[in-house]
Amino acid sequence: MPEARLHDESTIEVEVRGSGPTVLLPVNPRPIEGPQAEAMRRWGADPALGRSLIDGLADAFRVVAFDYEGHVLATPKPDTLTPATVAADIVAVADAVDASDFAYYGYSWLALSGLQLAIRTDRLTALVMGGFPPIDGPYAEMLRVTKATHEMSGGTPSAEPPRVDAEEPDWSTVEVTMSEAQTRQFLTLYQDLQGFDDRAAQAAVTCPRLCLVGSADEIAYGERWGGVHVSMAGPVVRGRAELERLGWDVRVLDGLDHTQAMQAAAVLPVVRPWLAATLLDG
């Protein structure tokens, strides 16, 4: 299995499946098992999400999968996880599999990482951002949430800060279990993004691009996180006409929240035909 050497000299395993145009997926190719898998199912998440996405694309594309989120949680980069280094890491993955050009799909913070990648390389053949708006991104709100999470951090790894949803009041009792180093790396990332002008950046995105978001992707964090409301859907729904003028294809998934809109059953019917039309038919 290929390995890529990242900006901090750590390495990440890369799984390659299929043939055709290269598509980079920062997902875990190995299904999660045991108690963590059961907990994910209870919250509507698929423990085999990465595998499902790979399987849904590998018959038409050369899929390059790498568990970047899992890697940064296992090997935190508290002082160096910046937009520039994340983009460099993604390029390092492409280099490790000899991909001179490639498409990229990322969801949530890995989607905003895709935008950072797009403005730093001319090797992208297509960009898909899921669960994060290309314009009017909630960078300030995410910094507030991440600061609060960092202040509460300590203990064993977790995937990301707990979210409190109006329909899931028990989230307010969940304890933060990420370590200080794990949370500080995301604090570093969002602090660096505070000066980022995502509208001005659009001129540097020259490849075909798609954004998708659930229409109910509105995340309400509890009082311990400052009562912050993070709107992923709002900027896309309100700004749809502007996004299309800027060259984005836009898909709003009716009724889906942040977790629901990342599942393979929601993503593949949108992303697969779009990638096919962009990379194969074109």
C-alpha positions as CSV (number, residue, x, y, z in Angstrom):
1,M,0.0,0.0,0.0
2,P,1.5,3.4,-1.0
3,E,2.4,5.9,1.7
4,A,2.5,9.7,1.5
5,R,4.9,11.8,3.6
6,L,3.2,14.8,5.0
7,H,4.4,18.3,6.0
8,D,5.4,17.2,9.5
9,E,7.3,14.1,8.2
10,S,4.6,11.7,9.4
11,T,3.3,9.2,6.8
12,I,-0.2,8.2,5.8
13,E,-1.4,5.1,4.1
14,V,-3.1,5.5,0.8
15,E,-5.5,3.0,-0.8
16,V,-5.9,2.9,-4.6
17,R,-8.9,1.3,-6.3
18,G,-10.1,1.2,-9.9
19,S,-8.9,2.9,-13.0
20,G,-9.7,6.0,-14.9
21,P,-9.5,9.7,-13.9
22,T,-8.0,10.1,-10.4
23,V,-10.4,11.1,-7.6
24,L,-8.9,11.9,-4.2
25,L,-11.2,11.0,-1.2
26,P,-10.0,11.9,2.3
27,V,-12.0,9.0,3.9
28,N,-11.3,6.0,6.0
29,P,-11.3,3.0,3.7
30,R,-11.7,0.6,6.6
31,P,-15.1,0.1,8.2
32,I,-15.2,1.0,11.8
33,E,-16.2,-1.8,14.1
34,G,-17.2,-2.5,17.7
35,P,-18.7,0.0,20.2
36,Q,-17.6,3.0,18.1
37,A,-19.5,1.6,15.2
38,E,-22.6,1.1,17.3
39,A,-22.4,4.6,18.6
40,M,-22.2,6.0,15.1
41,R,-25.2,4.0,14.0
42,R,-27.2,5.5,16.8
43,W,-26.5,9.0,15.5
44,G,-27.3,8.0,11.9
45,A,-23.8,7.7,10.7
46,D,-22.4,4.8,8.6
47,P,-19.3,3.1,10.1
48,A,-18.4,2.0,6.6
49,L,-19.0,5.4,4.9
50,G,-15.5,5.6,3.4
51,R,-15.8,2.1,2.0
52,S,-19.3,2.8,0.6
53,L,-18.0,5.9,-1.2
54,I,-15.0,4.1,-2.6
55,D,-17.2,1.2,-3.9
56,G,-19.6,3.6,-5.4
57,L,-16.9,5.3,-7.5
58,A,-14.2,2.7,-8.2
59,D,-15.8,1.1,-11.2
60,A,-15.5,4.3,-13.2
61,F,-12.6,6.2,-11.5
62,R,-9.2,5.7,-10.0
63,V,-10.1,6.3,-6.4
64,V,-7.3,7.3,-4.0
65,A,-8.5,7.1,-0.4
66,F,-6.7,8.3,2.6
67,D,-8.0,8.8,6.1
68,Y,-6.7,12.3,6.7
69,E,-9.0,13.1,9.7
70,G,-8.1,9.8,11.3
71,H,-4.4,10.6,10.7
72,V,-4.5,14.1,12.3
73,L,-6.3,12.7,15.3
74,A,-3.8,9.9,15.7
75,T,-0.8,12.1,14.9
76,P,-1.9,15.6,16.0
77,K,-0.3,18.7,14.4
78,P,-1.2,21.3,17.1
79,D,1.0,24.1,15.7
80,T,1.2,23.3,12.0
81,L,-2.3,22.3,10.8
82,T,-2.9,25.4,8.6
83,P,-4.8,25.8,5.3
84,A,-1.4,25.8,3.4
85,T,-0.1,22.6,5.1
86,V,-3.3,20.7,4.6
87,A,-3.3,21.6,0.9
88,A,0.3,20.5,0.7
89,D,-0.5,17.2,2.4
90,I,-3.3,16.5,-0.2
91,V,-0.8,17.2,-3.0
92,A,1.7,14.9,-1.3
93,V,-1.0,12.1,-1.5
94,A,-1.4,12.8,-5.2
95,D,2.3,12.7,-5.7
96,A,2.6,9.4,-3.8
97,V,0.3,7.7,-6.4
98,D,1.8,9.5,-9.4
99,A,-1.3,11.5,-10.1
100,S,-0.3,14.5,-12.2
101,D,-3.8,15.8,-12.0
102,F,-6.8,14.8,-9.9
103,A,-10.3,15.6,-8.7
104,Y,-11.1,16.0,-5.0
105,Y,-14.2,15.5,-2.8
106,G,-14.3,16.5,0.8
107,Y,-17.0,17.0,3.4
108,S,-17.2,19.6,6.2
109,W,-13.7,20.8,7.3
110,L,-12.3,18.6,4.5
111,A,-14.5,20.5,2.1
112,L,-13.1,23.8,3.1
113,S,-9.7,22.2,2.8
114,G,-10.6,21.4,-0.8
115,L,-11.2,25.1,-1.5
116,Q,-7.8,25.9,0.0
117,L,-6.3,23.3,-2.2
118,A,-8.0,24.7,-5.3
119,I,-6.4,28.1,-4.8
120,R,-3.0,26.7,-4.4
121,T,-2.6,24.2,-7.3
122,D,-3.4,24.0,-11.0
123,R,-3.6,20.2,-10.9
124,L,-7.3,20.0,-9.9
125,T,-9.6,18.6,-12.6
126,A,-12.7,19.0,-10.4
127,L,-13.6,20.1,-6.9
128,V,-16.6,18.8,-4.8
129,M,-17.3,20.6,-1.5
130,G,-19.9,18.9,0.7
131,G,-21.3,20.3,3.9
132,F,-19.4,23.6,3.8
133,P,-20.3,26.7,1.8
134,P,-17.9,28.0,-0.8
135,I,-18.8,31.6,0.0
136,D,-19.8,33.2,3.4
137,G,-18.3,30.2,5.2
138,P,-18.9,30.2,9.0
139,Y,-15.2,30.6,9.8
140,A,-15.8,32.9,12.8
141,E,-18.4,30.7,14.2
142,M,-16.3,27.6,13.9
143,L,-13.4,29.4,15.6
144,R,-15.7,30.1,18.6
145,V,-16.8,26.5,18.8
146,T,-13.2,25.2,18.4
147,K,-11.9,27.6,21.1
148,A,-14.6,26.4,23.5
149,T,-13.8,22.8,22.7
150,H,-10.0,23.4,23.2
151,E,-10.7,24.9,26.6
152,M,-12.6,21.8,27.6
153,S,-10.3,19.3,26.0
154,G,-8.4,16.5,27.6
155,G,-8.6,12.7,27.5
156,T,-8.9,10.2,24.8
157,P,-9.5,10.8,21.1
158,S,-12.9,11.6,19.5
159,A,-13.8,12.3,15.9
160,E,-14.9,15.9,16.3
161,P,-16.6,18.3,18.9
162,P,-20.0,17.1,20.0
163,R,-22.9,19.0,18.4
164,V,-26.2,19.9,20.1
165,D,-29.2,19.6,17.8
166,A,-32.7,20.8,18.6
167,E,-34.0,17.3,18.1
168,E,-31.2,15.7,20.1
169,P,-31.1,17.5,23.5
170,D,-28.9,14.8,25.0
171,W,-25.9,16.2,23.1
172,S,-25.7,18.9,25.7
173,T,-24.5,16.3,28.3
174,V,-21.8,14.8,26.1
175,E,-18.3,15.4,27.4
176,V,-15.4,16.5,25.2
177,T,-12.9,13.6,24.9
178,M,-10.4,15.0,22.5
179,S,-6.9,15.7,23.8
180,E,-5.5,19.2,24.1
181,A,-3.2,18.6,21.1
182,Q,-6.0,17.3,19.0
183,T,-8.2,20.3,19.6
184,R,-5.4,22.8,19.3
185,Q,-4.6,21.7,15.8
186,F,-8.2,22.7,14.7
187,L,-7.8,25.9,16.7
188,T,-4.7,26.6,14.7
189,L,-6.6,25.9,11.4
190,Y,-9.5,28.1,12.1
191,Q,-7.4,30.9,13.5
192,D,-5.4,30.9,10.3
193,L,-8.7,31.1,8.3
194,Q,-10.0,34.2,10.0
195,G,-8.4,36.5,7.4
196,F,-9.6,34.3,4.5
197,D,-11.9,36.1,2.0
198,D,-13.7,33.3,0.3
199,R,-15.4,35.6,-2.2
200,A,-12.0,37.0,-3.4
201,A,-10.7,33.5,-3.6
202,Q,-13.2,32.4,-6.2
203,A,-11.2,34.0,-9.0
204,A,-8.4,31.5,-8.3
205,V,-10.7,28.4,-8.6
206,T,-10.5,27.5,-12.3
207,C,-11.6,23.9,-12.3
208,P,-15.2,22.6,-12.6
209,R,-16.8,22.8,-9.1
210,L,-19.8,21.4,-7.3
211,C,-21.1,22.1,-3.8
212,L,-23.8,20.1,-2.1
213,V,-25.4,20.6,1.3
214,G,-28.4,19.4,3.2
215,S,-31.2,22.0,3.4
216,A,-31.4,21.3,7.2
217,D,-27.7,21.7,7.8
218,E,-28.0,24.1,10.7
219,I,-25.9,23.2,13.7
220,A,-26.8,24.5,17.1
221,Y,-24.0,24.1,19.7
222,G,-24.9,24.2,23.4
223,E,-24.1,26.8,26.1
224,R,-20.8,25.2,26.9
225,W,-19.8,26.0,23.3
226,G,-21.0,29.6,23.6
227,G,-24.5,28.9,22.1
228,V,-23.1,29.2,18.6
229,H,-25.2,28.6,15.6
230,V,-23.3,27.3,12.6
231,S,-25.2,27.6,9.3
232,M,-23.8,25.4,6.5
233,A,-27.0,25.4,4.4
234,G,-27.9,29.1,4.7
235,P,-25.1,30.6,2.7
236,V,-25.6,28.1,-0.1
237,V,-29.4,28.4,-0.2
238,R,-29.3,32.2,0.0
239,G,-26.3,32.5,-2.3
240,R,-27.2,29.9,-4.9
241,A,-27.6,32.4,-7.8
242,E,-24.3,34.1,-6.9
243,L,-22.6,30.7,-6.6
244,E,-23.8,29.7,-10.0
245,R,-22.6,32.9,-11.5
246,L,-19.2,32.2,-10.0
247,G,-19.2,28.9,-11.8
248,W,-20.4,26.5,-9.1
249,D,-22.9,23.7,-9.7
250,V,-25.2,23.6,-6.6
251,R,-27.2,20.8,-5.1
252,V,-29.3,21.3,-2.0
253,L,-30.4,18.0,-0.5
254,D,-34.0,18.5,0.8
255,G,-34.5,17.9,4.5
256,L,-31.1,16.5,5.2
257,D,-28.9,17.7,8.1
258,H,-25.1,17.7,8.4
259,T,-24.8,14.0,9.2
260,Q,-27.5,12.8,6.8
261,A,-26.1,14.7,3.8
262,M,-22.6,13.0,4.2
263,Q,-23.9,9.5,3.9
264,A,-23.2,7.6,0.7
265,A,-26.9,7.2,-0.2
266,A,-27.1,11.0,-0.4
267,V,-23.7,11.7,-1.9
268,L,-23.3,9.2,-4.6
269,P,-26.4,9.9,-6.6
270,V,-25.2,13.5,-6.9
271,V,-21.4,13.3,-7.0
272,R,-21.0,10.2,-9.3
273,P,-23.0,11.5,-12.3
274,W,-21.5,14.9,-11.9
275,L,-17.9,13.5,-11.9
276,A,-18.8,11.3,-14.8
277,A,-20.1,14.3,-16.8
278,T,-17.1,16.4,-15.8
279,L,-14.3,13.9,-16.1
280,L,-15.5,11.2,-18.6
281,D,-18.1,12.8,-20.9
282,G,-16.3,16.1,-21.0
